[in-house]
Amino acid sequence: MPMPAAEPTNGAARGSSSGRFPDFFVVGHHKCGTTALWHSLRAHPQIYMPNLKEPQFLADDMRRRFEPPQGRVLARLLPQTREDYLALFADAAPEQLAGEASASYLWSRTAATRIAESQPEARMIAILREPASFLRSLHLQLYRSHIEDEPDLRKAISLEAARRRGKRIPRRSHLPQQLQYSEHVSYVEQLERYRAHFPREQMLVLIYDDFRAENESTVRQVLRFLGVDADGPVEIADENTTSRNVRSQQVDDLVDAMHLGRNPAARAARGAVKTLTSRRLRHRAFRLLRRRYLYTEPPPPDDAFMLDLRRRYKGEVVALSEYLGRDLVTLWGYDKLG
C-alpha cells in the first residue's frame, strides 16, 4: 500500500517545549517483523530511534497490573512520565526524523488519540500477518513470558470469555488484557482508530509476507514513505518471529528464583555459587541452562484448529482486503478453505 513521500518534519516543534516528540511510529503488530524493521530504520543516518524498543508510553490501556520479576530491569527503563518519554529522543539531531516502535500501539485503544494530540502530522507504520499464524506465534510468546499459562492454543482461546470476567487469569500475567486473542486480529477496527485521527497518506500498512519475501525493498518503501533517502545502503535484520517454546513454566520459575535469589533457599544457593565462580561465568552458565534445558522447538501446529481459525476469521480477512484494496483472501489462502 504505497504512499507518497513526506517532507521530514521536526517533532520538537510540537507537543511540548521541553522535548522532542516523535515524527513517526511503528505501531505493530507483535510477531510481524517490527523488531527487524526497527533495527533497519535506526541504522539510517537520517533517522533517530532510541535504544529502547517498545516504550509503550502512549498505550494507557497497556499498563501492567504488577511488575514481573524478570521485568524489573526493564521497568526502570520504561518511561513513567511525559518528560521521561521525551527524553528518549533528546539526542536526535534537528535534521533527523525521530521515531519509535511499540508493537502494542496498534492493539491499544488509546495510543492513536494520544499520538494525534501531540503530533497530528506523525506517520504510522503497521505490519499485518495472516490471523491464524499470527495468533499461534503470539500465543507461544505469551506462554514463554508467563502472561499465558495454557500451553494449548485452542484451550487458551476458549478461555477468552472467562478471562474477560476476571476468571482464569494466570498468576504471573502482568498484562492479562493481551489474552483476548480475538481482539488482536480485529485489523480493520484497529486501523480505523488511526484513520479517525490521521489521513490515509500518513499511514503505511505493510503485509508480513511481503516483508519476509522482499525485506530490502520493503525497508526502502518505508524510507520513501518517511521522506528520507531510500537509495543508499540499508541494513537488513532478519528477526525470528516464531518463539521457542518453554518446556515448563514451573522449572522456568525455579531457575529465575535461583538466578535472582528470590527466596531464602535460592539466596543461599546463589551465595554458595557466587563464592566459587565469577560473575561472567555465572551469567554464561545461566544462559546455557535456559537455552539447553528450558526451551525447545515449538510443537507443530494443530492443522485442524488452524483451519478452524481461518474459517473463523475469514470475514476479517475479506473486510481487510476491501479496506486496503488488496486481495489478501487469495494471498493467505482463504479462498481455498472449503
Buried (B, 14 or more C-beta within 10 A) or exposed (E): BEBEBBEBBBBBEBBBEEBBBBBBBBBBBBBBBBBBBBBBBBBBEBBBBBEBBBBBBBBEEBEBEEEBBBBEEEEEBBBEEBEBBBBBBEEBEEEBBBBBBBBBBBBBBBBBBBBBEBBEBBBBBBBBBBBBBBBBBBBBBBBBBBBBBBBEBBEBBEBBEEBEEEEBBBEBBBBBBBBBBBBBBBBBEBBEBBBEBBEEEBBBBBBBBBBBEEBEEBBBBBBBBBBBBBEEEBEEBEEEBEBBBBEEBEEBBEBBBBBBBBEEEBBEBBEEBEEEEEEEEBEEEBEEEBEEEBBEEBEEBBEEBBBBBBEBBBEBBBBBBEBBEBEBBEBBEBEEEE
